[in-house]
Amino acid sequence: MNNAECKELITSIFQSIAACRTPENVDAILEQCVDRIPVSHRVDVKQFPRITFDISKEDIRGMQNGGILTQEGVLAPDWLDHVHDPVARLLYAMAWKNGDLPKIKHIIQGVLAEDDDAPSQAFVFHQFGRHLADKAQPIVDQHVLRAFGIHQSTDEETWTLLRKMKTIKKVNAQLVADYRQWLQSNALHGSLRATPGYAWHVDQVLFALGKTVRL
C-alpha cells in the first residue's frame, strides 16, 4: 500500500466513523471493510478484554490514606500488610515478574490528572490511567495515533513518518492531546458521544486501521 492508498483508506474510514450514531454502527465498520482491514489486525479481545470498571481519584486517595500507596503514587513498601486479597497479590506477583511495577505510578498519575495536565513521559500509561477514571478518554497506542495523525495531516512526509512510528514519544504529546480533543468534538455525531464508553469502540477501529497501514 502506497501513501496515496493509505490516505484514501484512512479518509474513508474516518468518514464512516463521522456518520455513526451508535457504538454498534462503529463496530460494523470493521465487518464492512474486512477486505481492506484484515481481521488479524484487530485487537485480540482474549488478550485485551474490554475494561468496564473505573478507578476514581477518590479510590487512589483512599489507597494513599490507607497506606497502600505513597503520596508519590507508588506502592508502599509494606502495602502487603494492608491487602490480603489473593487476587491482588497474584496480579502484583505477575507485574513484579514482568518488571512492570514502575509503570503503575504513571497509570496512577493519569487517574489523578486534570484536563490540562500533560505528562513528560510514559504517555501510553498516563492516558490509560485517564481512561480508567473516565471512559470518554481513549486508550491510546501507536496504531491509533498513526491512523489519527495521518487523517489530520496533509503532508506526505508526515504520513511516511507516522507509518514507520513504533513507539509513542514526547514528540507525539500534541498528537495525543489532539486525538482526545477530536473524540470529544463535533467531528463525531452527538448521539455517539452521548453513549457511555463510545471511545473504546472508536479505538478498536483505529487500532486495526493503524496497524494495517504501518510500514
Sequence and secondary structure as in RCSB ss.txt:
>XXXX:A:sequence
MNNAECKELITSIFQSIAACRTPENVDAILEQCVDRIPVSHRVDVKQFPRITFDISKEDIRGMQNGGILTQEGVL
APDWLDHVHDPVARLLYAMAWKNGDLPKIKHIIQGVLAEDDDAPSQAFVFHQFGRHLADKAQPIVDQHVLRAFGI
HQSTDEETWTLLRKMKTIKKVNAQLVADYRQWLQSNALHGSLRATPGYAWHVDQVLFALGKTVRL
>XXXX:A:secstr
  HHHHHHHHHHHHHHHHT  SHHHHHHHHHHTTTTS GGGS  TTTS        HHHHHHHHHTTSB TTSSB
 TTGGGT   HHHHHHHHHHHHTT TTHHHHHHHHHH  TT   SS HHHHHHHHHHH TTS    HHHHHHHHH
HH   HHHHHHHHH  S  GGGHHHHHHHHHHHTSTTS HHHHTSTTHHHHHHHHHHHHHHHH  
